[in-house]
Amino acid sequence: MKLIGLDIDGTLITSKKQISPKTKDTLIRAMKQGHKVVIVTGRPTPGARELAEILEFEKYGGLLSTYNGGAITDCKTHKTLTSHPMDVDLAREIVKFSKNLDLEIILPYENTIYTRYENKYPKGEATMLKMDYKIVENLEDIIDFAPNKILFAQDPDRIEEPSQKLKEKFGDVTEQVKSARFYYEVMPKGPSKGKSLLEIADIFGIDQKDIIAFGDEMNDETMIKIAGVGVAMGNAVEGIKQIADYITLSNDEDGIAYYLEKFIL
């Protein structure tokens, strides 16, 4: 049995934001043959459920690792297997600190995305993930919940300086990663995409050498490194290609299906 971990954007879905018929059929065939398929994403759990439905995870026992490894959900039993939320006081402190930074905040919790002001990034994220969207100007004042992550967004030419300030202030007590040219994610210390795959492997009795991980961005680094085989998409950033064991075709060329058919199925 193989444990197959799949990033979403730039990996599982095409540049048109769809799962191709060939990739869908290949992944379902893999599950029918007894392999475990896991969507491993920075997205909130509600934002990954539609893709899980397309891949028939409930029927075939697929899993979701969301919030960059912050929570693991078994789609067949609808049970949360693990959850690693951020400390409430720390989350409040980060949100308060970010108020004076040149960043848009995207705070997902349950089925809602909270933000301070109406902006293209939070609104676009809520629309894409089919989540509710709520604007709260004094966001730090309403945080009485423990989020699994806090996402920040800004235009690529403006994101580096303010995100570095977050790193300097909270780098010792959080995990931080740039997940796209315009996204910067802050998570609790400890969880990662890679660690979530190890957790799943332990739960289902799968050897680490039997983990296959597909990714394209630097927030996929941990799972590419821990996998028995780390597979970079043809469209992956150079840093991921350099650490991968194999470079497959791009997400627009059914790179996942190509690898699985060539080596696993």
C-alpha positions as CSV (number, residue, x, y, z in Angstrom):
1,M,0.0,0.0,0.0
2,K,1.2,3.5,-0.9
3,L,0.3,6.7,0.8
4,I,-0.1,9.3,-2.0
5,G,0.0,13.0,-0.8
6,L,-1.2,15.7,-3.2
7,D,-0.9,19.4,-3.0
8,I,-3.8,21.2,-4.7
9,D,-2.9,24.4,-6.5
10,G,-0.3,23.9,-9.2
11,T,-0.4,20.1,-8.5
12,L,-3.8,18.4,-8.3
13,I,-5.7,21.0,-10.3
14,T,-4.8,22.5,-13.6
15,S,-4.2,26.2,-14.3
16,K,-7.9,26.4,-15.0
17,K,-8.5,25.3,-11.4
18,Q,-10.0,21.9,-12.4
19,I,-9.1,18.2,-11.8
20,S,-8.6,16.8,-15.2
21,P,-10.6,13.6,-16.1
22,K,-7.4,11.6,-16.5
23,T,-6.0,12.6,-13.1
24,K,-9.3,11.9,-11.5
25,D,-9.6,8.4,-13.1
26,T,-6.1,7.5,-12.2
27,L,-6.4,8.5,-8.5
28,I,-9.7,6.6,-8.2
29,R,-8.0,3.6,-9.8
30,A,-5.2,3.9,-7.2
31,M,-7.7,3.9,-4.3
32,K,-9.5,0.9,-5.8
33,Q,-6.2,-0.9,-5.7
34,G,-5.9,-0.2,-2.0
35,H,-3.6,2.9,-1.9
36,K,-4.4,5.8,0.4
37,V,-4.8,9.2,-1.3
38,V,-4.5,12.4,0.7
39,I,-5.1,16.0,-0.3
40,V,-2.4,17.9,1.5
41,T,-3.1,21.6,1.4
42,G,-2.8,25.0,3.1
43,R,-6.5,25.5,2.5
44,P,-9.1,25.3,5.3
45,T,-11.0,22.0,5.5
46,P,-14.2,23.5,4.1
47,G,-12.2,24.8,1.1
48,A,-11.0,21.3,0.2
49,R,-14.2,19.3,0.5
50,E,-15.4,19.9,-3.0
51,L,-12.3,18.3,-4.5
52,A,-12.7,15.4,-2.0
53,E,-16.2,14.9,-3.4
54,I,-15.0,15.0,-7.0
55,L,-12.4,12.3,-6.2
56,E,-15.1,10.2,-4.3
57,F,-13.1,10.2,-1.1
58,E,-16.1,9.2,1.0
59,K,-16.5,6.1,-1.0
60,Y,-12.9,5.1,-1.3
61,G,-11.4,6.2,2.0
62,G,-9.5,9.3,1.0
63,L,-8.2,11.8,3.5
64,L,-7.7,15.6,3.9
65,S,-4.7,17.2,5.5
66,T,-5.6,20.9,5.7
67,Y,-4.1,24.1,7.1
68,N,-0.7,22.9,6.0
69,G,-0.9,19.8,8.2
70,G,-2.9,21.5,11.0
71,A,-5.9,19.1,10.8
72,I,-6.5,15.7,9.3
73,T,-9.9,14.5,8.3
74,D,-11.0,10.9,7.3
75,C,-13.6,11.5,4.6
76,K,-15.1,8.0,4.9
77,T,-15.9,8.3,8.6
78,H,-16.2,12.1,8.7
79,K,-13.9,12.1,11.7
80,T,-11.2,14.6,12.5
81,L,-8.1,12.4,13.2
82,T,-5.8,15.2,14.4
83,S,-6.0,18.9,14.9
84,H,-3.3,21.3,15.9
85,P,-4.8,24.8,16.5
86,M,-2.9,27.9,17.4
87,D,-2.9,29.3,20.9
88,V,-5.7,31.9,21.2
89,D,-3.6,34.5,22.9
90,L,-0.8,34.1,20.3
91,A,-3.3,34.3,17.4
92,R,-4.7,37.5,18.9
93,E,-1.2,39.0,19.3
94,I,-0.3,38.2,15.7
95,V,-3.5,39.7,14.3
96,K,-3.0,42.8,16.4
97,F,0.6,43.2,15.3
98,S,-0.3,42.8,11.7
99,K,-2.7,45.7,11.8
100,N,0.1,48.2,11.0
101,L,1.7,46.0,8.3
102,D,1.1,46.4,4.6
103,L,-0.7,43.1,4.4
104,E,-4.2,41.9,3.9
105,I,-5.3,39.4,6.5
106,I,-7.3,36.2,5.7
107,L,-8.3,34.4,8.9
108,P,-10.2,31.2,8.2
109,Y,-12.2,29.6,11.0
110,E,-14.9,26.9,10.6
111,N,-16.9,28.0,7.5
112,T,-16.0,31.7,7.6
113,I,-13.1,33.8,6.3
114,Y,-12.5,36.9,8.5
115,T,-10.7,40.0,7.2
116,R,-10.3,43.7,8.1
117,Y,-11.3,45.4,4.9
118,E,-12.8,44.4,1.6
119,N,-10.0,43.6,-0.7
120,K,-9.3,41.4,-3.7
121,Y,-7.3,38.7,-1.9
122,P,-9.7,37.9,1.0
123,K,-12.7,38.2,-1.2
124,G,-11.2,36.0,-3.9
125,E,-10.1,33.4,-1.4
126,A,-13.6,33.2,0.1
127,T,-15.2,32.9,-3.4
128,M,-12.8,30.2,-4.6
129,L,-13.2,28.2,-1.4
130,K,-17.0,28.7,-1.2
131,M,-16.7,30.0,2.3
132,D,-18.6,32.8,4.1
133,Y,-16.8,36.2,4.1
134,K,-17.0,38.6,7.1
135,I,-15.3,42.0,7.4
136,V,-14.4,43.0,11.0
137,E,-12.2,46.2,11.2
138,N,-11.0,45.5,14.8
139,L,-10.4,41.9,14.1
140,E,-8.2,41.3,17.1
141,D,-11.1,42.2,19.4
142,I,-13.3,39.3,18.4
143,I,-10.7,36.5,18.5
144,D,-11.9,34.1,21.2
145,F,-11.2,31.0,19.0
146,A,-8.1,29.0,18.1
147,P,-7.4,29.1,14.3
148,N,-5.3,26.5,12.6
149,K,-3.5,29.2,10.6
150,I,-3.4,32.9,9.7
151,L,-2.9,33.8,6.1
152,F,-1.6,37.1,4.8
153,A,-1.7,38.4,1.2
154,Q,-0.1,41.2,-0.8
155,D,1.1,41.9,-4.3
156,P,4.3,40.0,-5.0
157,D,6.4,43.2,-5.2
158,R,5.2,44.4,-1.8
159,I,4.9,41.2,0.3
160,E,8.6,40.6,1.3
161,E,9.2,43.4,3.7
162,P,6.1,43.1,5.9
163,S,6.2,39.3,6.0
164,Q,9.8,39.6,7.2
165,K,8.6,41.6,10.1
166,L,6.2,38.8,11.0
167,K,9.2,36.4,10.8
168,E,11.3,38.5,13.1
169,K,8.6,38.9,15.7
170,F,7.0,35.5,15.7
171,G,9.4,33.2,13.9
172,D,10.5,31.4,17.1
173,V,6.9,30.5,18.2
174,T,5.3,29.8,14.8
175,E,5.8,28.0,11.5
176,Q,5.9,30.5,8.6
177,V,6.0,29.8,4.9
178,K,5.4,31.6,1.6
179,S,2.9,29.4,-0.1
180,A,2.5,31.5,-3.3
181,R,4.0,34.7,-4.7
182,F,1.3,36.7,-3.0
183,Y,0.5,34.5,0.1
184,Y,2.4,34.2,3.4
185,E,1.1,31.7,6.0
186,V,1.6,31.7,9.8
187,M,0.8,28.4,11.6
188,P,1.3,26.9,15.1
189,K,4.8,25.6,15.8
190,G,5.2,21.9,14.9
191,P,2.6,20.9,12.3
192,S,3.6,20.8,8.6
193,K,2.5,19.0,5.5
194,G,5.3,16.5,5.9
195,K,4.5,15.7,9.5
196,S,0.8,15.2,8.7
197,L,1.8,12.5,6.2
198,L,3.9,10.8,8.8
199,E,0.9,11.0,11.2
200,I,-1.4,9.4,8.6
201,A,1.2,6.7,7.8
202,D,1.4,5.9,11.5
203,I,-2.4,5.7,11.8
204,F,-2.7,3.3,8.9
205,G,0.5,1.3,9.4
206,I,2.2,2.5,6.2
207,D,6.0,2.6,6.1
208,Q,7.6,6.0,5.4
209,K,9.4,4.6,2.3
210,D,5.9,4.0,0.8
211,I,4.9,7.7,1.0
212,I,4.7,9.5,-2.4
213,A,4.3,13.2,-2.2
214,F,3.5,15.6,-5.2
215,G,4.1,19.3,-4.9
216,D,5.1,22.5,-6.7
217,E,5.6,25.3,-4.1
218,M,7.9,25.8,-1.1
219,N,5.2,25.0,1.4
220,D,5.4,21.5,0.0
221,E,9.0,21.2,1.0
222,T,8.5,19.2,4.2
223,M,6.4,16.5,2.5
224,I,8.7,16.3,-0.5
225,K,11.6,15.8,1.9
226,I,10.0,13.2,4.2
227,A,8.4,11.1,1.4
228,G,10.0,7.8,0.2
229,V,9.6,9.5,-3.2
230,G,9.1,13.2,-3.4
231,V,7.8,14.2,-6.8
232,A,8.0,17.8,-8.2
233,M,5.6,18.9,-10.8
234,G,7.0,20.1,-14.1
235,N,5.8,23.6,-13.2
236,A,7.3,23.5,-9.7
237,V,9.5,26.3,-8.4
238,E,13.2,25.5,-8.7
239,G,13.7,24.9,-4.9
240,I,11.2,22.0,-5.0
241,K,12.7,20.5,-8.2
242,Q,16.2,20.6,-6.5
243,I,15.1,18.5,-3.5
244,A,12.7,16.1,-5.4
245,D,13.5,12.5,-6.2
246,Y,11.6,12.8,-9.5
247,I,10.3,15.5,-11.7
248,T,7.1,14.6,-13.5
249,L,5.0,16.5,-16.1
250,S,3.2,19.7,-15.2
251,N,-0.2,20.0,-13.7
252,D,-1.6,20.9,-17.1
253,E,-0.1,17.7,-18.5
254,D,-1.5,15.2,-16.0
255,G,1.8,15.0,-14.1
256,I,0.3,13.0,-11.2
257,A,-1.4,10.5,-13.5
258,Y,1.8,10.1,-15.6
259,Y,3.9,9.2,-12.5
260,L,1.3,6.8,-11.0
261,E,0.8,5.0,-14.3
262,K,4.5,4.7,-14.9
263,F,5.6,3.5,-11.5
264,I,2.6,2.4,-9.3
265,L,-0.3,1.2,-11.4
